[in-house]
Amino acid sequence: MEELVKKLYDNPDEFNYDAVKEIRKNKGKINSYLLAELDKNITNYNNEEGFSIFVDYALFLLAEFKEKKTFPLILKLLSIPNLEHKDIGDGIMEKLFSIIVSVFDGDFEGLNAIIENKNIDYTIRSRVIETYTYFYNKAKIINKKDLIAYLRKIIDLYEYDDDIYDAILTIIINTRLIEMIPDVQKMFENEAIDYFVRGGYPEFIDYLFDYEDDLDDFDVIDNVEDNMAWWYCFKKDKNERGLDEEKFKNVLKTDLKKFILHDLENHVVDYSDVGRNAPCPCGSGKKYKKCCLNNVSKNLPYQKYINESLRNYPKKNNNKDELDFYTVYDAERIAIDTLMYKALKEKHIPMYIKRDILKEHKNDFANLDKAYQLIKELVQKRNIKTIDEYDEKVSIHFSLYSFFKYYTDLIIEKINNENKDYLENLKEIISYFYTTFIVDEEWEYLYLDRINHYYLFTKKYKEAIEFFESKLNNKKIKYDVCNYLFNLYSLVYKYGEWLNKMNDIIDNEKDKKLKCELTNLKRRCLEDEEYEYE
């Protein structure tokens, strides 16, 4: 048996089919030899030399054999000081989840010790914690209550400062832990999630309620060849799987060109020069005025991509055993959320597609304006007092702050385009938010910015100064207040008086750090003034 085990060290450049076949025939008898040799490799690990190919064979074979005595050795391997995921190798790391669940012996304490050890490579910890998906979904050896409790323990342990949160998010999606939506909100608020892993919070909601998506529900190892034989390192000719770079570039260039032309020919229709009585470019055979003229969606050449972006909105679930989006959230919330989704959802539109931003914004504004009316009705009906309370009881994909920011952005855009009629809209929504909700100081800078815009548009500079000076006692927003005030002073007072006004505020400031920041702000204001004068 020992000699057979030693054969796994042979021919490192080619998958050892013969040795694997012989070892499989001796399953059970040879397990102890594999375990002993694996233990020796782990004990004698040298960072400079790394692991031999035997470790890969042993882990996958023992996983195929479901040998539970392997699990303590895996814990020992993962606990090697200063071990990085790259030291273990891509092959094992890719299947670490499956190897662990194949040999797991029930030692959750040992498993959790790896997850909770901040000195262990975060990629290793992430792969380990994801085994909870299997234990909950398939093995069913942990219940929902315990899973939620443990995930919340890890969330608190790492204080939103570790890449393991991406793995936690994946588990919540794959186990559909709807109860943890508030926890995920906090993870995003604390910027603990990498946007490039799953997108933002709206994408998380889409994933959570996407019943058509195949979940990342990794399984056990059943066959060594399926998991190892295709590895690049086993090719005799290392260039066998290599690419002819020039050929690849030419193919890519040709195919990309074909793709873009196909898209342009089949999906992008320019309606800008079409006469009312001309045949409709959509190909219906009707006159333009009788077909697409009044149909906004068909007037947008990029509508195909907008539709694709909005297609992810959660659909009804026919599986009665799973919680449905439309049972979790009531119809009033969904009505508002649907309108926000159309306007606020990120739309992946290729750069080469002809767009009409003004038309896009017009549609967005129409949707958000409808949402605003529904928001006011629901706030009054449910007697909501704060924005946090609103987000907790009403928001689904997007916070009320996100709505307020983009809605007012669109209003400001309309005003900048010489449409002064929207000044009252801006005033009304600012007034509504200020009088209806208790504004969180963390977000008050957004309201200050919108108020400043209103005063500048109406040229009510003295009224603006009076408003912002009333806010000077609030230390948390004082810098933002002064940013607007210093500019307003320059519009009302002569240079010397403007300078004295700024100096008075700075001289009376006792906080040294803030005083320094205000001094720098004053210097930038003066530099800007000199630049404009020149």
C-alpha positions in Angstrom: 0.0 0.0 0.0 2.8 2.4 0.8 4.4 1.9 -2.6 1.0 2.6 -4.2 0.6 5.8 -2.3 4.2 6.8 -3.3 3.1 6.6 -7.0 1.1 9.7 -6.5 4.3 11.6 -6.4 5.3 10.3 -9.9 4.7 12.0 -13.2 3.7 15.5 -11.9 3.2 16.7 -15.4 0.5 14.1 -16.3 -2.6 13.0 -14.4 -1.8 9.6 -12.9 -4.8 7.5 -14.1 -3.1 4.2 -13.3 -2.3 5.1 -9.6 -5.8 6.5 -9.0 -7.4 3.4 -10.5 -5.4 1.1 -8.3 -6.0 3.2 -5.2 -9.7 3.3 -5.9 -9.7 -0.6 -6.0 -8.2 -0.6 -2.5 -10.6 2.0 -1.1 -10.8 1.4 2.7 -7.6 -0.6 2.9 -5.5 2.3 1.7 -7.2 5.1 3.5 -5.0 5.0 6.5 -1.8 5.2 4.3 -3.2 8.2 2.5 -4.0 9.9 5.7 -0.6 9.2 7.2 1.2 10.5 4.2 -1.1 13.6 4.0 -0.4 14.3 7.7 3.4 14.1 7.0 3.1 16.6 4.1 1.1 19.0 6.2 3.4 18.7 9.3 6.6 19.2 7.2 5.2 22.0 5.1 7.8 24.4 3.9 6.6 27.8 2.5 9.4 28.0 0.0 8.9 24.5 -1.5 5.1 24.5 -1.2 2.9 21.4 -1.3 3.6 18.5 -3.6 1.0 17.2 -6.1 0.4 14.3 -3.7 -1.6 16.6 -1.4 -4.0 17.4 -4.2 -4.5 13.7 -5.0 -4.9 12.7 -1.4 -7.5 15.4 -0.6 -9.6 14.6 -3.6 -9.3 10.8 -3.2 -10.2 10.9 0.5 -13.1 13.3 -0.4 -14.3 10.8 -3.0 -14.0 8.0 -0.4 -15.9 10.2 2.2 -13.2 9.5 4.7 -14.1 11.6 7.8 -10.7 11.2 9.4 -9.5 13.7 6.7 -11.4 16.6 8.2 -9.0 17.2 11.2 -6.1 17.2 8.7 -7.8 19.8 6.6 -8.2 22.0 9.7 -4.5 21.4 10.5 -3.6 22.4 6.9 -5.7 25.5 6.9 -4.2 26.6 10.3 -0.6 26.6 9.1 0.7 30.0 10.1 0.9 32.6 7.3 -0.6 30.2 4.8 -2.1 32.0 1.8 -4.7 30.6 -0.5 -2.2 30.8 -3.4 0.0 28.4 -1.4 -2.7 25.8 -1.4 -3.2 26.1 -5.1 -6.1 27.0 -7.3 -7.3 23.4 -7.8 -7.9 22.8 -4.1 -9.1 26.3 -3.4 -11.7 26.1 -6.2 -13.1 22.8 -4.6 -12.3 23.4 -1.0 -16.0 23.8 -0.2 -16.7 20.4 -1.8 -13.8 18.7 -0.2 -14.8 19.9 3.3 -18.5 18.8 3.0 -17.4 15.4 1.6 -15.4 14.6 4.7 -17.0 16.7 7.4 -17.2 14.8 10.7 -19.6 17.1 12.5 -16.9 19.2 14.2 -18.5 22.6 13.9 -16.2 24.0 16.6 -13.2 23.2 14.5 -14.8 24.6 11.4 -15.8 27.8 13.1 -12.3 28.2 14.6 -11.0 28.6 11.0 -13.8 31.1 10.1 -13.2 33.2 13.2 -9.4 33.3 13.1 -8.6 36.7 11.7 -5.0 35.6 11.0 -6.1 33.1 8.4 -6.2 34.2 4.8 -9.7 35.7 4.1 -10.1 33.7 0.9 -9.7 30.5 2.9 -12.1 31.7 5.6 -14.6 32.7 2.9 -14.5 29.3 1.2 -14.9 27.6 4.6 -17.9 29.6 5.8 -19.7 28.9 2.5 -20.0 25.3 3.5 -22.9 26.4 5.6 -24.9 26.7 2.4 -24.5 22.9 1.9 -25.1 22.1 5.6 -28.4 24.1 5.5 -29.7 23.4 2.0 -28.7 19.8 1.4 -27.2 18.1 4.4 -29.9 19.8 6.6 -27.7 19.5 9.7 -28.2 23.1 10.7 -31.5 24.9 11.0 -32.4 28.4 9.9 -32.4 29.9 13.5 -28.9 28.6 14.2 -27.6 29.6 10.7 -28.9 33.2 11.1 -27.4 33.4 14.6 -24.0 32.2 13.4 -23.9 34.6 10.5 -24.8 37.5 12.7 -22.0 36.5 15.1 -19.5 36.7 12.2 -21.0 40.0 11.0 -20.4 41.5 14.5 -17.0 39.8 14.9 -15.4 41.4 11.8 -16.9 44.9 12.4 -17.6 45.4 8.7 -13.8 45.4 7.9 -13.1 42.2 6.1 -13.7 40.6 2.7 -15.5 37.7 4.3 -18.7 39.7 4.0 -18.9 38.9 0.3 -19.1 35.2 1.3 -21.8 36.0 3.9 -23.8 37.8 1.3 -23.5 34.7 -1.0 -24.8 32.4 1.7 -27.8 34.7 2.5 -28.7 34.6 -1.2 -28.2 30.9 -1.7 -30.2 30.0 1.4 -32.8 32.7 0.8 -32.5 34.1 4.3 -35.1 36.9 3.8 -35.0 37.5 7.6 -31.5 38.9 7.1 -32.4 41.7 4.7 -31.8 44.3 7.5 -28.4 42.8 8.1 -27.4 43.1 4.5 -28.6 46.7 4.4 -26.1 47.4 7.2 -23.4 45.6 5.3 -23.9 47.8 2.3 -24.2 50.9 4.4 -20.9 50.1 6.0 -19.3 49.5 2.6 -18.4 45.9 3.6 -19.5 44.4 0.2 -17.4 44.5 -3.0 -19.7 45.9 -5.7 -18.0 43.7 -8.3 -19.0 40.5 -6.5 -22.8 40.8 -6.6 -23.5 44.4 -7.5 -25.2 46.8 -5.1 -28.1 46.4 -2.7 -30.8 46.5 -5.4 -29.0 43.6 -7.2 -29.0 41.7 -3.9 -32.8 42.0 -3.7 -33.1 40.8 -7.3 -30.8 37.8 -6.6 -32.6 36.9 -3.3 -36.0 36.7 -5.0 -34.8 35.2 -8.4 -36.4 31.8 -8.2 -35.3 30.9 -11.7 -31.6 31.3 -10.9 -29.6 28.2 -10.1 -28.2 28.7 -6.6 -24.5 28.2 -5.9 -25.2 24.9 -4.1 -21.9 23.1 -4.2 -21.9 19.3 -3.9 -19.6 16.6 -2.6 -16.7 15.1 -4.5 -17.7 11.9 -6.3 -15.0 11.4 -8.9 -11.3 12.5 -8.8 -10.8 12.6 -12.5 -13.7 15.0 -13.0 -12.1 17.4 -10.6 -8.4 17.0 -11.4 -7.7 15.4 -14.8 -8.4 18.6 -16.8 -5.9 20.7 -14.8 -3.5 22.7 -16.9 -0.5 21.5 -15.0 -1.1 17.9 -16.2 -0.6 18.6 -19.9 2.6 17.2 -21.3 2.9 20.2 -23.6 2.3 23.3 -21.5 1.4 25.2 -24.6 -1.2 22.6 -25.6 -4.0 24.7 -24.2 -2.3 27.9 -25.0 -3.8 30.4 -27.4 -2.4 31.6 -30.7 -2.5 35.3 -29.7 -2.6 36.8 -33.1 -5.3 34.4 -34.2 -7.3 35.2 -31.0 -6.9 38.9 -31.6 -8.2 38.6 -35.2 -11.1 36.5 -34.2 -12.0 38.8 -31.3 -11.8 41.8 -33.6 -13.9 40.2 -36.3 -16.5 38.8 -33.9 -16.8 42.0 -31.9 -17.3 44.0 -35.1 -20.0 41.6 -36.2 -21.7 41.7 -32.8 -21.8 45.5 -32.8 -23.0 45.7 -36.4 -25.7 43.1 -35.7 -26.8 45.1 -32.7 -26.9 48.4 -34.6 -28.8 46.8 -37.5 -31.3 44.9 -35.5 -32.0 47.0 -32.4 -30.9 50.6 -32.8 -33.4 52.6 -34.7 -33.0 56.3 -35.2 -36.4 58.1 -35.2 -35.1 61.6 -35.1 -35.5 62.4 -38.8 -38.6 60.4 -39.5 -41.6 62.4 -40.9 -45.1 61.9 -39.5 -46.3 60.4 -42.7 -43.2 58.3 -43.5 -43.3 54.5 -43.1 -42.5 53.6 -39.5 -38.8 52.5 -39.0 -40.0 49.7 -36.8 -41.1 47.8 -39.9 -44.8 47.5 -39.1 -45.8 48.9 -42.5 -47.9 51.6 -40.9 -47.2 55.3 -41.1 -45.0 56.7 -38.3 -47.8 58.8 -36.9 -50.1 55.8 -36.7 -47.5 53.6 -35.1 -44.5 54.6 -33.0 -44.7 58.4 -32.9 -46.5 58.5 -29.6 -45.0 55.3 -28.2 -42.1 56.5 -26.1 -40.6 53.1 -25.5 -40.2 52.5 -29.3 -38.8 56.0 -29.8 -35.8 55.0 -27.6 -33.1 53.2 -29.6 -31.6 51.9 -26.4 -34.9 50.5 -25.1 -33.8 46.9 -25.6 -31.1 47.4 -23.0 -33.4 49.2 -20.6 -35.9 46.3 -20.9 -33.1 43.8 -20.2 -32.0 45.8 -17.1 -35.6 45.9 -15.8 -36.3 42.3 -16.5 -34.6 41.3 -13.3 -37.4 42.8 -11.2 -38.6 39.9 -9.0 -41.4 37.8 -10.4 -44.1 35.7 -8.8 -42.9 32.4 -7.4 -45.1 29.3 -8.1 -43.3 27.3 -5.4 -45.6 27.5 -2.4 -42.8 26.2 -0.1 -40.7 29.3 -0.6 -41.4 32.9 0.5 -42.5 35.0 -2.5 -41.5 38.7 -3.1 -45.2 39.5 -3.4 -46.0 38.0 -0.1 -43.1 39.5 1.7 -43.9 43.0 0.5 -47.4 44.5 0.2 -48.9 46.0 -3.0 -48.5 49.6 -1.9 -44.8 49.2 -1.3 -44.3 47.3 -4.6 -46.2 50.0 -6.5 -43.7 52.7 -5.3 -40.7 50.4 -5.7 -41.6 49.4 -9.2 -41.6 53.1 -10.3 -38.3 53.7 -8.5 -36.8 50.6 -10.1 -37.5 51.9 -13.6 -35.7 55.2 -12.8 -33.0 54.2 -10.4 -31.9 50.7 -11.5 -28.5 50.8 -13.1 -28.9 50.0 -16.8 -26.1 48.3 -18.7 -26.2 50.1 -22.1 -23.2 49.7 -24.4 -21.2 52.8 -25.2 -21.8 52.4 -28.9 -25.6 52.6 -28.6 -27.1 55.9 -29.6 -28.8 57.5 -26.6 -31.0 60.5 -25.9 -30.2 61.4 -22.3 -32.9 64.0 -22.2 -35.6 61.5 -23.1 -34.2 59.0 -20.6 -34.3 61.6 -17.9 -37.8 62.6 -19.0 -39.0 59.1 -18.5 -37.2 58.8 -15.2 -38.7 62.0 -13.9 -42.2 60.8 -14.9 -41.7 57.6 -12.9 -40.3 59.3 -9.9 -43.0 62.0 -9.9 -45.6 59.3 -9.7 -43.6 57.6 -7.0 -43.5 60.9 -5.1 -47.3 61.2 -5.0 -47.6 57.6 -3.7 -44.9 58.2 -1.1 -46.7 61.2 0.3 -50.0 59.3 0.5 -48.3 56.3 2.2 -46.4 58.4 4.7 -49.6 60.1 5.8 -51.5 56.9 5.9 -48.9 55.0 8.0 -47.9 58.0 10.1 -44.2 57.7 9.3 -42.0 60.2 11.1 -38.4 59.5 10.0 -36.6 58.4 6.9 -35.1 55.4 8.7 -38.7 54.4 9.6 -39.7 54.8 6.0 -36.9 52.7 4.7 -37.6 50.0 7.3 -41.4 49.9 6.6 -41.6 50.9 2.9 -38.4 50.8 0.9 -37.4 47.7 -1.0 -34.7 48.2 -3.6 -33.9 51.8 -3.0 -33.7 54.1 0.1 -35.7 57.3 0.3 -32.5 59.2 0.2 -31.6 57.6 -3.2 -35.1 58.7 -4.4 -34.7 62.2 -3.1 -31.2 62.7 -4.6 -32.1 61.6 -8.1 -35.5 63.2 -8.2 -34.1 66.5 -7.2 -31.1 66.0 -9.6 -33.6 65.8 -12.4 -35.5 68.9 -11.2 -32.3 70.8 -11.0 -31.4 69.7 -14.5 -34.7 71.0 -15.8 -34.1 74.3 -14.1 -30.6 74.5 -15.5 -32.2 74.0 -18.9 -34.0 77.3 -18.4 -37.2 75.7 -17.3 -38.0 77.9 -14.3 -41.4 76.4 -13.8 -39.7 73.6 -11.8 -38.4 76.0 -9.1 -41.7 75.4 -7.2 -41.2 71.7 -7.6 -37.8 72.0 -6.0 -39.1 74.2 -3.2 -42.0 71.9 -2.5 -40.0 68.7 -2.2 -37.4 70.3 0.0 -40.1 71.7 2.2 -41.9 68.4 2.3 -38.9 66.4 3.4 -37.8 69.0 6.0 -41.3 69.3 7.6 -42.3 65.7 7.3 -39.2 63.8 8.4 -36.7 64.2 11.1 -33.6 64.5 9.0 -30.6 62.3 9.8 -27.5 64.6 10.3 -25.5 62.1 8.3 -27.5 63.0 5.2 -28.3 66.6 5.9 -25.6 67.7 3.5 -27.8 66.5 0.7 -30.7 68.8 1.8 -28.3 71.7 2.3 -27.1 71.3 -1.3 -30.6 71.3 -2.6 -31.6 74.3 -0.5 -28.5 76.1 -1.8 -29.5 75.4 -5.4 -32.9 76.8 -4.7 -31.6 80.1 -3.3 -29.0 80.5 -6.1 -31.7 79.9 -8.7 -34.0 82.5 -7.1 -31.1 84.8 -6.3 -32.4 85.1 -2.7 -28.8 85.5 -1.4 -29.5 87.3 1.8 -32.3 84.9 2.7 -29.9 82.1 2.0 -27.2 83.6 4.2 -29.7 84.0 7.0 -30.7 80.3 6.7 -27.2 78.9 6.6 -26.0 81.1 9.5 -28.7 79.6 11.6 -27.1 76.2 11.0 -23.6 77.3 12.2 -24.1 75.9 15.7 -24.3 72.3 14.3 -20.7 71.1 14.4 -21.5 68.0 12.3 -22.5 70.0 9.3 -20.6 73.2 9.9 -18.0 72.6 7.2 -20.8 72.1 4.6 -22.7 75.1 5.9 -19.5 77.3 5.6 -18.9 76.0 2.1 -22.2 77.5 1.0 -21.9 80.6 3.2 -18.4 81.6 2.0 -19.7 81.5 -1.6 -22.9 83.4 -0.7 -20.8 86.1 1.1 -18.9 86.7 -2.1 -22.2 87.3 -4.0 -23.5 89.9 -1.5 -20.5 91.7 0.1 -17.5 93.5 -1.3 -14.1 91.8 -1.1 -13.0 93.3 2.3 -16.3 92.6 4.0 -16.5 89.1 2.5 -13.0 88.4 3.9 -14.0 89.7 7.3 -17.1 87.6 7.4 -15.1 84.4 6.7 -12.4 85.4 9.3 -15.0 86.0 12.0 -16.3 82.4 11.6 -12.8 80.9 11.5 -11.5 83.0 14.5 -14.5 81.9 16.7 -14.0 78.3 15.9 -12.5 76.4 18.9 -12.2 73.0 17.3 -8.6 73.0 15.9 -9.2 70.4 13.2 -12.3 72.2 11.9 -10.6 75.5 12.2 -7.8 74.3 9.9 -10.3 72.9 7.4 -12.2 76.2 7.3 -9.0 78.1 6.8 -8.2 75.9 3.8 -11.7 76.4 2.5 -11.3 80.2 2.8 -8.0 79.9 0.9 -9.6 78.0 -2.0 -12.5 80.5 -2.1 -10.0 83.3 -2.5 -8.0 81.4 -5.1 -11.2 80.8 -7.1 -12.1 84.5 -6.9 -8.7 85.5 -8.2 -9.0 83.0 -11.0 -12.4 84.4 -12.1 -11.0 88.0 -11.8 -8.1 87.1 -14.2 
